[in-house]
Amino acid sequence: MSDIIDLDSLWKVLVTAVVAGAGLAAVFSLALVGLAGGHVPGRIGAGFCFLLVACGIVLGLYVMLAA
């Protein structure tokens, strides 16, 4: 079966998808918590988290459309 399916590449894709999917969702939730607090440091952290999420989305689109 490993002649047909490259298990090493499949493992890398699976780990990357899980980390990126769960990671972006966790960072987005941290941004929402930071906004809900109402304090200036929380809002600055929320802005940074939103920036990370936006960069992740742009990177994902770039990788998909470059192929």
C-alpha distances in whole Angstrom, upper triangle without the diagonal:
4,5,5,6,9,9,13,14,13,15,18,18,18,21,23,23,24,26,28,28,30,32,33,34,36,38,39,40,42,44,45,46,48,50,51,52,55,56,56,53,51,51,50,47,46,47,45,42,42,42,39,37,39,37,34,34,35,32,30,32,32,28,27,30,30,26
4,5,5,6,6,9,11,11,12,15,16,16,18,20,21,22,24,26,27,28,30,32,33,34,36,37,39,40,42,43,45,46,48,49,51,53,54,54,51,49,49,48,45,44,45,42,40,40,40,36,35,37,35,32,32,33,30,28,30,30,26,26,28,28,24
4,6,7,9,11,12,13,15,17,18,19,21,23,23,25,27,28,29,31,32,34,35,37,38,40,41,43,44,46,47,49,50,52,53,56,56,56,53,51,51,50,47,46,47,44,42,42,42,38,37,38,36,33,33,34,31,29,30,30,26,26,28,27,24
4,7,9,12,12,12,15,17,16,17,20,21,22,23,26,27,27,29,31,32,33,35,37,38,39,41,43,44,46,47,49,50,52,54,55,54,52,50,50,49,46,45,45,43,40,40,40,37,35,36,35,31,31,32,29,27,28,28,25,24,26,25,22
4,6,9,9,8,11,13,13,14,16,18,18,20,22,23,23,26,27,28,30,32,33,34,36,38,39,40,42,43,45,46,48,51,51,51,48,46,46,45,42,41,42,39,37,37,37,33,32,33,31,28,28,29,26,24,25,26,22,21,24,23,20
4,6,6,6,9,10,11,12,15,16,17,19,20,21,22,24,26,27,29,30,31,33,35,36,37,39,41,42,44,45,47,49,49,49,46,44,44,43,40,40,40,37,35,35,35,31,30,31,29,26,27,28,24,22,24,24,20,20,23,22,19
4,5,5,6,9,10,10,12,14,15,16,18,20,21,22,24,25,27,28,30,31,33,34,36,37,39,40,42,43,45,47,48,47,44,42,43,42,39,38,39,36,33,34,34,30,29,31,29,26,26,28,25,22,25,25,21,21,24,24,21
4,5,5,6,9,10,11,12,14,16,17,18,20,21,22,24,26,27,28,30,32,33,34,36,37,38,41,42,43,46,46,45,42,41,41,40,37,36,37,34,32,33,32,28,28,29,27,24,25,26,23,21,24,23,20,20,23,22,20
4,5,5,6,9,10,11,12,14,15,16,18,20,21,22,24,25,26,28,30,31,32,34,36,37,39,40,42,44,44,44,41,39,39,38,35,34,35,32,30,30,29,26,25,26,24,21,22,23,20,18,20,20,16,16,20,19,16
4,5,5,6,9,10,11,12,14,15,16,18,19,21,22,24,25,27,28,30,31,33,34,36,38,39,41,43,44,43,41,38,39,38,35,34,34,32,29,30,29,26,25,26,24,21,22,23,20,18,20,20,17,17,20,20,17
4,6,5,6,9,10,11,12,14,15,16,18,20,21,22,24,26,27,28,30,32,33,34,36,37,39,41,42,41,39,37,37,36,33,32,33,30,28,29,28,25,24,26,24,21,22,23,20,18,21,22,18,18,22,22,20
4,5,5,6,9,10,11,12,14,15,16,18,20,21,22,24,26,26,28,30,31,32,34,36,37,39,40,39,36,34,35,34,30,30,30,28,25,26,25,22,21,23,21,18,19,20,17,16,19,19,15,16,20,19,18
4,6,5,6,9,10,10,12,14,15,16,18,20,21,22,24,25,27,28,30,31,33,34,36,38,39,38,36,34,34,33,30,29,29,27,24,25,24,21,20,21,19,16,17,18,15,13,16,16,13,13,17,17,15
4,6,5,6,9,10,11,12,14,15,17,18,20,21,23,24,26,27,29,30,32,33,35,37,38,38,35,33,33,32,29,28,29,27,24,24,25,21,20,22,20,17,18,20,17,15,18,19,16,16,19,20,18
4,5,5,6,8,10,11,11,14,15,16,18,20,21,22,24,26,27,28,30,31,33,35,35,35,32,30,31,30,27,26,27,25,22,23,23,19,18,21,19,16,17,19,17,15,18,19,16,17,21,21,20
4,6,5,6,8,10,10,12,14,15,16,18,20,21,22,24,25,26,28,30,31,33,34,33,31,29,29,28,25,24,24,22,19,20,20,16,15,17,16,12,14,16,13,11,15,16,13,14,17,18,17
4,6,5,6,8,10,10,12,14,15,16,18,20,21,23,24,26,27,29,30,33,33,33,31,28,28,28,25,23,24,22,19,19,20,16,15,17,16,12,13,15,13,10,14,15,13,13,17,18,17
4,6,5,6,8,10,11,12,14,15,16,18,20,21,22,24,26,27,29,31,32,32,29,27,27,27,24,23,24,22,19,19,20,17,15,18,17,13,15,17,16,13,17,18,16,16,20,21,21
4,6,5,5,8,10,10,12,14,15,16,18,20,21,22,24,25,27,29,29,29,27,24,25,24,21,20,21,19,16,17,18,14,13,16,15,12,14,16,14,13,17,18,16,17,21,21,21
4,6,5,6,8,10,10,12,14,15,16,18,20,21,22,24,26,28,28,28,26,23,23,23,20,18,19,17,14,15,15,11,10,12,12,8,10,13,11,9,13,15,13,14,17,18,19
4,5,6,6,9,10,11,12,14,16,17,19,20,22,23,25,27,28,28,26,23,23,23,20,19,19,18,15,15,16,13,11,13,13,10,10,14,13,11,14,16,15,15,18,20,20
4,6,5,6,9,10,11,12,14,15,17,18,20,21,23,25,26,27,24,22,22,22,19,17,19,18,14,15,16,13,11,15,15,12,13,17,16,14,17,19,18,19,22,23,24
4,5,5,6,9,10,11,12,14,15,16,19,20,21,24,24,24,22,19,20,19,16,15,16,14,11,13,14,10,9,13,13,10,12,15,14,13,17,18,18,19,22,23,24
4,5,5,6,9,10,11,12,14,15,17,18,20,22,23,23,21,18,18,18,15,13,14,13,9,10,11,8,6,9,10,7,9,12,12,11,14,16,16,17,20,21,22
4,6,5,6,9,10,11,12,14,15,17,19,21,22,23,21,18,18,18,15,13,15,14,10,11,13,11,8,12,13,11,11,15,15,14,17,19,19,19,22,24,25
4,5,5,6,9,10,11,12,14,15,17,19,20,21,19,16,16,17,13,12,14,13,10,11,13,11,10,13,15,12,14,17,17,17,19,22,22,22,25,27,28
4,5,5,6,9,10,10,12,14,16,18,18,18,16,13,14,14,10,9,11,9,6,8,10,8,7,11,12,11,12,15,16,16,18,20,21,22,24,26,27
4,5,5,6,9,10,11,13,15,16,18,18,16,13,13,14,11,8,10,10,6,7,10,9,7,10,12,11,12,15,16,16,18,20,21,22,24,26,27
4,5,5,6,9,10,11,13,15,17,17,16,13,13,14,12,9,12,12,9,10,13,12,10,14,16,15,15,19,20,19,21,24,24,25,27,29,30
4,5,5,6,9,10,11,13,14,15,13,9,11,12,8,7,10,10,7,9,12,11,11,14,16,15,17,19,20,20,23,25,25,26,29,30,32
4,5,5,6,9,10,12,13,13,12,8,8,9,7,4,7,8,5,6,10,10,9,12,14,14,15,18,19,20,22,24,25,26,27,29,31
4,5,5,6,9,11,13,14,13,10,9,12,10,7,10,11,9,9,13,13,12,14,17,17,17,20,22,22,23,26,27,27,29,31,33
4,5,5,6,9,11,13,12,8,9,12,10,8,11,13,10,12,15,15,15,17,19,19,20,23,24,24,26,29,30,30,32,34,36
4,5,5,7,8,9,8,4,6,8,6,5,9,10,9,10,13,14,14,16,19,19,20,23,24,25,26,28,30,31,32,34,36
4,5,6,8,9,10,6,5,9,9,6,9,11,10,11,14,15,15,16,19,20,20,23,25,25,26,29,30,31,32,34,37
4,6,9,11,12,8,8,12,12,9,12,15,14,14,17,18,18,20,22,23,23,26,27,28,29,31,33,33,35,37,39
4,6,9,9,6,8,11,11,10,13,15,14,15,18,19,19,21,24,24,25,28,29,30,31,33,35,36,37,39,41
4,7,9,7,7,10,11,10,13,15,15,16,18,20,20,22,24,25,26,28,30,31,32,34,36,37,38,40,42
4,6,5,6,9,10,11,12,14,15,16,18,20,21,22,24,26,27,29,30,32,33,35,36,38,39,40,43
4,5,5,6,9,10,11,12,14,15,17,19,20,21,23,24,26,27,29,30,32,33,35,36,37,39,41
4,5,5,6,8,10,11,12,14,15,17,18,20,21,23,24,26,27,29,30,31,33,35,36,37,40
4,5,5,6,9,10,10,12,14,15,16,18,20,21,22,24,25,27,29,30,31,33,34,36,38
4,5,5,6,9,10,10,12,14,15,16,18,20,21,22,24,26,27,28,30,31,33,34,37
4,5,5,6,9,10,11,13,14,15,17,19,20,21,23,24,26,27,29,31,32,33,35
4,5,5,6,9,10,11,12,14,15,17,18,20,21,23,24,26,27,29,30,31,34
4,5,5,6,8,10,10,12,14,15,16,18,20,21,23,24,26,27,28,30,32
4,5,5,6,9,10,10,12,14,15,16,18,20,21,22,24,26,27,28,31
4,5,5,6,9,10,11,12,14,15,16,18,20,21,22,24,26,27,29
4,5,5,6,9,10,11,12,14,15,17,19,20,21,23,24,26,28
4,5,5,6,9,10,11,12,14,15,17,18,20,21,22,24,26
4,5,5,6,9,10,11,12,14,15,16,18,20,21,22,25
4,5,5,6,9,10,10,12,14,15,16,18,20,21,23
4,5,5,6,9,10,11,12,14,15,17,18,20,22
4,5,5,6,9,10,11,12,14,15,16,18,21
4,5,5,6,8,10,10,12,14,15,16,19
4,5,5,6,9,10,11,12,14,15,17
4,5,5,6,9,10,11,12,14,16
4,5,5,6,9,10,10,12,15
4,5,5,6,9,10,10,13
4,5,5,6,9,10,12
4,5,5,6,8,10
4,6,5,6,9
4,6,5,7
4,6,6
4,5
4
